[in-house]
Amino acid sequence: MTHMTHVRTAARALTAAAVLAGVAAPAAVAAPASHRSASERIPFTAAEVTAQDDGSYRITWEAPGVRRVAVRAGGRTVASGGSTGSVTVRGLPAADRQWFDLVPDRGGRLRLADRLIELDGAVNFRDAGGYRTADGHWVKMGVVYRSDALNNLTDADLAKLRRLGLSVDYDLRMTSERTAAPDRLPTGVRYVVADVSGDSAGGGYTLPTTAEGAAQMMIAGEKAMVSSETAKAAYSTVFGGITDDADGSLYHCTAGKDRTGWASATLLTALGVPRETVMRDYLASNVYRAEANAAALAALPADRAAVYKPLLDVRAEYLNSGFDEVEDAYGSFTAYEKSALGLDAKDIRKLKSQLLVG
């Protein structure tokens, strides 16, 4: 099994890890689905597309109460199965992203692709969608993306992002990061600075001397992403923009795991995605960044690597500290949306109308 297959397999396994880490119940639940007609409701309770290194695709699903599911790609049926299925599809033409329609014999169809966007110059560029909400909707794929730094994108990468329809890039980094490693973007993509940490963060702290101190620094940083004035302003910019027009939106920082991780956790929670699924998305950065992190640690003396590792990780305790800060500072996630992000109930309904299907 090659590296990317390991990556995707491990990413799926993180769901179980998140549950074992003691994550809380969903912080936000979407409106009841009872108003939807039977033909509109998407019957899938789980579904995923995983690209394999040999060019094939693994498609899995669960759709209780459905007798047959057809898997369609490129306008034709390429596989089929029952209410629970796991199929491998081979021989499809090369594409930037291979999309699959899961078509049940009753209810609405579900359109999915592999979440990872493979690029030469970024390792953690992925779709923010493809997740199920607590009330049975699905977050659309191909609309909002998250990533690590974009300064090393190749010309081929830029061409791929242009074809994917990228339209706006929210840069969550500080001035020093943006200056040292400016984004490379396709022509016509709107660039928006949404500095989460503020310029003072670059020189306002002392590097930790122990692994425990490093972990505590990450927890403190996560809390600041919730309550600091610069973070509130930055995330208000991002979510205000996505609420107005989600199509082709991207947000990113340097590693695509902390500032970007909180952005995705906030977005998915606002859409009604369960907390354990939000945690799965957050922890996946450990897998996608595994090689880069290992290389960084290998370049350090062992004692320094032990201290530095918590700074490279994402951990359940980090994200949970952000949600704890929401409760402590605002009382509820809904209050955080309104007071910190400027999103009222009407805005949340608009966000859901843009990003949810089924």
FENVEN-V322191 format. One record per pair of residues at least 6 apart in sequence whose C-alpha atoms are under 7 Angstrom apart, sorted by the first residue. I is the first residue (numbers start at 1). J is the second residue. D is the distance in Angstrom with one decimal. If there is no record, write none. Layout:
I/J/D, I/J/D
This chain:
2/53/7.0, 4/53/6.6, 5/52/5.9, 5/53/6.3, 7/287/5.6, 7/288/6.3, 8/50/6.9, 10/287/6.7, 11/284/5.2, 11/287/6.2, 14/280/5.5, 14/283/6.7, 14/284/6.8, 15/276/6.8, 15/277/6.8, 15/280/4.9, 18/276/6.1, 18/279/5.9, 18/280/6.1, 18/316/6.8, 19/276/6.3, 21/316/6.3, 23/275/6.9, 23/276/6.3, 24/275/6.4, 25/275/5.9, 26/274/4.5, 26/275/4.5, 27/269/6.6, 27/275/6.7, 27/333/6.4, 28/269/5.9, 28/270/6.3, 28/272/5.1, 29/134/6.1, 29/272/4.5, 30/134/6.9, 30/135/6.1, 30/271/6.7, 30/272/4.9, 32/135/6.2, 33/135/6.1, 38/107/5.7, 39/106/6.7, 39/107/4.3, 39/108/5.7, 40/107/5.8, 40/108/5.0, 40/358/5.7, 41/107/5.3, 41/108/5.4, 41/358/4.9, 42/107/5.5, 42/108/4.5, 42/109/6.2, 42/110/6.8, 42/358/5.0, 43/63/5.4, 43/64/7.0, 43/107/6.0, 43/108/7.0, 44/61/6.8, 44/62/5.6, 44/63/4.2, 45/62/5.7, 45/63/5.8, 46/61/5.3, 46/62/5.1, 47/60/5.4, 47/61/4.0, 47/62/6.4, 48/59/5.8, 48/60/5.5, 48/61/6.6, 49/57/6.7, 49/58/5.8, 49/59/4.6, 49/60/6.7, 49/112/6.5, 49/113/5.5, 49/114/4.9, 50/57/5.6, 50/58/5.0, 50/59/6.4, 50/114/5.1, 51/57/4.5, 51/58/6.4, 51/114/5.9, 55/90/6.9, 56/88/6.6, 56/89/5.5, 56/90/4.5, 57/88/5.5, 57/89/5.2, 57/90/6.7, 58/87/5.8, 58/88/4.5, 58/89/6.5, 59/86/5.7, 59/87/5.4, 59/88/6.3, 60/85/5.4, 60/86/4.3, 60/87/6.5, 61/84/5.7, 61/85/5.3, 61/86/6.7, 62/83/5.8, 62/84/4.5, 62/85/6.6, 63/83/4.8, 63/84/6.2, 64/83/5.7, 65/83/6.7, 66/83/5.0, 66/104/6.6, 66/105/6.5, 66/106/6.5, 67/82/5.3, 67/83/5.4, 67/105/6.7, 68/81/5.7, 68/82/4.4, 68/83/6.1, 68/104/5.9, 68/105/5.6, 69/80/5.5, 69/81/5.3, 69/82/5.7, 69/83/6.8, 69/102/6.4, 69/103/5.4, 69/104/4.3, 69/105/6.3, 70/77/6.4, 70/79/6.2, 70/80/4.3, 70/81/6.7, 70/102/5.9, 70/103/5.0, 70/104/6.3, 71/77/5.6, 71/78/5.8, 71/79/5.0, 71/80/5.5, 71/100/6.6, 71/101/5.8, 71/102/4.8, 71/103/6.3, 72/78/5.5, 72/100/5.6, 72/101/5.0, 72/102/6.5, 73/99/6.3, 73/100/5.0, 73/101/6.5, 78/89/6.8, 79/87/7.0, 96/160/6.6, 97/113/6.8, 98/113/6.0, 99/111/6.9, 99/112/5.8, 99/113/4.8, 100/111/5.7, 100/112/5.4, 100/113/6.2, 101/109/6.5, 101/110/5.6, 101/111/4.5, 101/112/6.5, 102/109/5.5, 102/110/5.1, 102/111/6.3, 103/109/4.6, 103/110/6.7, 108/358/6.7, 112/130/6.6, 112/141/6.5, 115/126/5.5, 115/127/5.1, 116/125/6.3, 116/126/4.4, 116/127/6.4, 117/125/5.6, 117/126/5.2, 119/157/5.7, 120/153/6.6, 120/154/6.6, 120/157/6.6, 121/152/4.7, 121/153/4.2, 121/154/6.1, 122/148/6.4, 122/149/6.7, 122/150/6.5, 122/152/7.0, 122/153/6.6, 123/288/6.3, 123/289/6.5, 124/147/5.2, 124/148/5.5, 124/256/6.3, 124/285/6.8, 124/288/5.7, 124/289/6.7, 125/146/5.7, 125/147/4.0, 125/148/6.3, 126/145/5.8, 126/146/5.6, 126/147/6.3, 127/141/6.4, 127/142/6.6, 127/144/6.3, 127/145/4.6, 127/146/6.4, 128/144/5.6, 128/145/5.0, 128/146/6.2, 128/264/6.9, 129/139/4.9, 129/140/5.3, 129/141/4.5, 129/144/7.0, 130/138/6.5, 130/139/5.3, 130/140/5.9, 130/141/5.4, 131/138/5.6, 131/139/5.4, 132/138/4.4, 132/139/6.3, 132/273/6.2, 133/272/5.1, 133/273/4.0, 133/274/6.3, 134/272/6.0, 134/273/5.7, 134/274/5.7, 137/356/6.1, 137/357/5.6, 137/358/5.0, 138/356/5.5, 138/357/5.4, 138/358/6.4, 139/355/5.6, 139/356/4.7, 139/357/6.5, 140/355/5.4, 140/356/5.7, 140/357/6.5, 143/246/6.4, 143/247/5.0, 143/248/5.1, 143/249/6.6, 144/246/6.5, 144/247/6.7, 144/248/5.8, 144/249/4.8, 144/250/5.8, 145/249/6.2, 145/250/4.6, 145/251/6.7, 146/250/5.5, 146/251/5.2, 146/252/5.6, 146/260/6.7, 147/251/6.6, 147/252/4.7, 147/256/4.9, 148/252/5.5, 148/253/5.5, 148/254/5.0, 148/255/4.5, 148/256/3.7, 149/252/6.6, 149/253/5.9, 149/254/4.5, 149/255/6.3, 150/183/4.9, 150/184/5.8, 151/181/5.4, 151/182/5.5, 151/183/4.5, 151/184/5.2, 153/184/6.2, 158/185/6.3, 158/186/5.2, 159/186/7.0, 161/186/6.9, 162/186/5.9, 165/248/5.6, 166/189/6.6, 166/248/4.2, 166/249/6.4, 167/189/4.7, 167/190/6.2, 167/248/4.8, 167/249/6.1, 168/189/5.2, 168/190/4.5, 168/191/6.0, 168/248/6.4, 168/249/5.1, 168/250/6.2, 169/189/6.9, 169/190/6.1, 169/191/5.0, 169/192/6.0, 169/249/6.3, 169/250/4.9, 169/251/5.9, 170/191/6.4, 170/192/4.9, 170/193/5.9, 170/194/6.1, 170/238/6.5, 170/250/6.0, 170/251/4.5, 170/252/6.5, 171/192/6.1, 171/193/5.0, 171/194/5.6, 171/195/6.9, 171/251/6.0, 171/252/5.6, 171/253/6.2, 172/193/6.5, 172/194/4.8, 172/195/4.6, 172/196/5.5, 172/251/7.0, 172/252/5.9, 172/253/5.1, 172/259/6.8, 173/195/5.2, 173/196/6.6, 173/253/5.2, 173/254/6.9, 174/195/5.5, 174/197/6.4, 174/198/5.8, 174/199/5.6, 175/199/6.1, 194/234/4.4, 194/237/6.5, 195/230/6.9, 195/234/5.6, 196/225/6.9, 196/230/5.5, 196/231/4.2, 196/234/5.3, 197/230/6.2, 197/231/6.2, 198/230/5.9, 208/214/5.3, 209/307/6.5, 210/307/5.2, 211/306/6.2, 211/307/4.2, 211/310/6.5, 214/307/6.4, 214/310/5.8, 214/311/6.2, 215/310/5.4, 215/311/6.9, 218/311/6.6, 218/318/6.5, 219/318/5.1, 219/321/6.1, 222/318/6.4, 222/319/6.9, 222/321/6.6, 222/322/5.3, 223/321/6.3, 223/322/5.0, 223/325/5.7, 225/231/5.2, 226/232/6.8, 226/322/6.4, 226/325/6.7, 226/326/6.6, 232/340/5.4, 232/341/6.1, 235/341/6.4, 236/341/4.5, 236/342/6.4, 242/249/6.8, 243/347/6.6, 243/350/6.5, 243/351/5.1, 246/354/6.9, 251/260/6.6, 252/260/5.4, 253/259/6.3, 253/260/5.9, 257/285/5.9, 257/314/6.8, 261/282/5.7, 265/278/5.7, 268/278/6.5, 271/352/6.0, 283/314/5.9, 283/315/6.6, 285/314/6.9, 286/313/6.2, 286/314/6.2, 293/312/6.5, 297/305/5.2, 326/332/6.4, 326/333/6.3, 326/336/6.3, 330/336/5.5, 337/343/5.3, 338/344/5.2
